[in-house]
Amino acid sequence: MISRRATEWTKVSFNHGAQNAYDPATNPNGIVSFANAENWLVIEDITDFINTHNQFDKLLSVYGEGFTGTRRLRSAMANHLNKHLKPVQDIDPEQITFGAGVTSLNEVCALITCNPDSQESIMLGRPVYGAFAFDLTMRTGVTLEYVDVGDTDQFSPDCVAGYEAGFEAAKARGVSIKALILCNPHNPLGQCYPRETLEGLMRFCAAKKIHLISDEIYALSVYKRRDGLSEEFTSVRAIDPTGIIDPSLVHVLYGMSKDFSGAGMRLGCVVSQNADFTKATRATCRFNSPSQFSMDLAAKLLEDQDYVAKFLDKSQGLLSQSRSLAEELLTEAGIQFHQRGNAGFFLWLDMAPYLPTNETDGDGWAAERLLSRRFAEAGVMMSAGEPYKAPSPGKFRFVFCIKEDAMREGVRRISQVLTQK
Ligand SMILES: Cc1ncc(COP(=O)(O)O)c(C=O)c1O
């Protein structure tokens, strides 16, 4: 016998074991994955850095300074964020708490902002990063309110009206919203929120007395588009809260997984100016503490800002190139995609014209699932729009920062599936 909640968890599964990944030379029939948001374009660079810096002190073999970020790492991260996020008020190392990845800190944010069993909820615009649906709810008892803020233009200041309507609709159902989570730069749309929109959302959160949690894990994976339509990234910490919002309601999430192609490090942090929020985070992070080895390597990396500058410059150049290649291949294959965006690792595809709705009695979502299964059978993986709460069926998230040969092979397989039906 297992508990009721554990019985629910038996329905959930994540990667566990061998991947059967495509390799043109050694595994040509392996799976091409456009699913995981990993940056394979700079993976050799980060690995080289790690291999030349993995001299560990014996103190790293014990609990050391504890579970939530060494002073050395917190100082290095504060310095890094002060340089790159350009906060209005410098980020102090004491505002930073580390956990084993932003995934775990997203859960922590839900635990800290909402009371379970009290109809308290977190609001998000949609479409949005699909794993929020698990990460914020699975163990917390918190519910989510997805708000319609326009199919793909969540970024204009007009989106505030959508959040306002969503907040009131939830209230009318007895649901009390406690936080708004933003993903900036946005996953899956790859866009950055303009300053004006962020200010509007900060005012909204202040008026409703709710937390604003900004997941900025792609903050430095922002690149210049070849056609020039590039947007600047603005952190919520780069906006002066004076007269807008109490800074103790504003929290930022950041980590090593994306900008440093270091998801295997399992290192994320929350930056908060709210002392109680930070204390409670530190208490819960006992259960999702990062390893001392990862913290040591990350500190060495972030301390070397000359290396970081070169690394980011290379990464951003390659992201731009890889996106252009993906656009070319997809266009040749007759696949449409969201044209905006200059951040993150993905393109938001529109496969609605290819949905096999004639095989699903016109049910678009069932057709999306069927198409997704067909891609998997053809050896190509992509996240479908449904878990991302896409407003309409047929959307897929295509991660473009994989090696060129794998991308070409993957698009060939996608194209084959689409032309067969
Ligand atoms: C928006 C966003 N937040 C968090 C994560 C997870 O980050 P981590 O690897 O630090 O758990 C991802 C990974 O895809 C993401 O896209």
The ligand as an ORCA input file, in Angstrom:
! r2SCAN-3c Opt
* xyz 0 1
  C      11.687     28.477    -17.490
  C      12.454     27.364    -16.870
  N      12.603     27.328    -15.526
  C      13.274     26.340    -14.936
  C      13.826     25.304    -15.667
  C      14.547     24.200    -14.951
  O      15.790     24.619    -14.508
  P      16.778     23.722    -13.657
  O      17.554     22.858    -14.594
  O      17.642     24.729    -12.959
  O      15.973     22.919    -12.717
  C      13.673     25.288    -17.047
  C      14.222     24.169    -17.854
  O      13.822     23.890    -18.959
  C      12.991     26.343    -17.665
  O      12.828     26.384    -18.996
*
